[in-house]
Amino acid sequence: MSSHAVSSFASVEQVPGDPILGLTEAYNHDPRPGKVNLGVGIYYDETGRIPLLKAVAKVEEALALEAKPRGYLPIDGLPAYTQATRELLFGKDSPLLAAGRVATTQTVGGSGALRVGAETLRKLLPHATLALSKPSWENHRAVFEAAGFEVGEYTYFDAATHGVDFAGMLADLKALKPKTTVLLHACCHNPTGADLTVEQWKQVAQVLKEGDLFPFIDLAYQGFDKGIREDSAALQVIVDAGISDFIVASSYSKSFSLYGERVGALSIVAATAEQAKAVQSHVKRIIRTIYSSPSTHGAALVAGVLNNPELRAEWEDELTAMRERIHSLRAGLVQKLADAGAGDFGFISKQAGMFSYSGLTRDQVDRLREEHAIYAIGSGRICVAALNAGNLERVAQAIAQVVKG
């Protein structure tokens, strides 16, 4: 008998890496000058850097001067943060808030909100089935499957029009079984950039109500399309339709440029305050078994801005500037593509948020990377917020070359 024990991990095979993070790793190792990463979901300023917002920097400086001890937060997070989040999502004067029907928990980013929300629903609801938009953010399926959900899809994007296939979407939602959880992007749909209008949201909400479907709203880009209130309009539409119970996963990664601070939130909306608190008790128990309590710094930054009228106004101005710059970049890319003879890419100007489904094929995306050091997701999704005056024409010229063959 061998004296050497066989390793417990000897038969473990390495799983494939995350395609988006893997793309960034390949980009980082690319030695070619002038390389451009259009794959990552980050807003970069005109200099190609992640901006530090002035309002956030002021709060950070004040926190450093205070030098408060860093004790544990409650399981559900910093109260000033969760209250400010509720108000940002639903409005300070919302009857939902006055009735105590929204229970908000600080989470480790928007991804943490999705996973904790999924774990909670899997525990509380008997039908653990989820319907995702086709396509959706790649991690959505993985998160819910890891929580034990059976995941299906509903029609969403029309490749021919580069917009929403609304008739197909409604038909698929109407065909879902009662109690199915439906994940919906409130705004700035990732990866397509194709959003529903308010009138379309009203029709969707009616289908959800009539079909006894459970809405799970992902709101990661509030303020990046039309504005803070406008981008959360879907939440009010759902409330107005008489849907008493739903969940919202939200994030400040983009709107506060705090990607590494992992500042997210999970908001439970229930028919009564008692029901909201009961569901949140399960949320807290799940969190206790995973990471126990969230971190202090990012939440303190967000709360410090949102709860100070002057800093709140400054932040809103900075958010507006980011939003308007993205609009300008979309228009600029469309014009540069036309000038380069790439054809009509006008649909890019009609899409919303940081991302666009460019219509590029996988082969064309591969050529962009191999021949031009321009990185994009294989699906053709590009991050418009990674463009700037220094790389816009180069990207347009490269796209034109691969499109022309």
Secondary structure by P-SEA (a helix, b strand, c coil): ccccccccccccccccccaaaaaaaaaaaccccccccccccccccccccccccaaaaaaaaaaaaaccccccccccccaaaaaaaaaaaccccccccccccbbbbbcccaaaaaaaaaaaaaacccccbbbbccccccaaaaaaaaacccccccccccccccccaaaaaaaaaaaccccbbbbbcccccccccccccaaaaaaaaaaaaaabbbbbbbcccccccccccccaaaaaaaaaaccccbbbbbbcccccccccccccbbbbbcccaaaaaaaaaaaaaaaaacccccccaaaaaaaaaaacaaaaaaaaaaaaaaaaaaaaaaaaaaaaaaaacccccccccccccccccccccaaaaaaaaacccbbbcccccccccccccccaaaaaaaaaaaaac
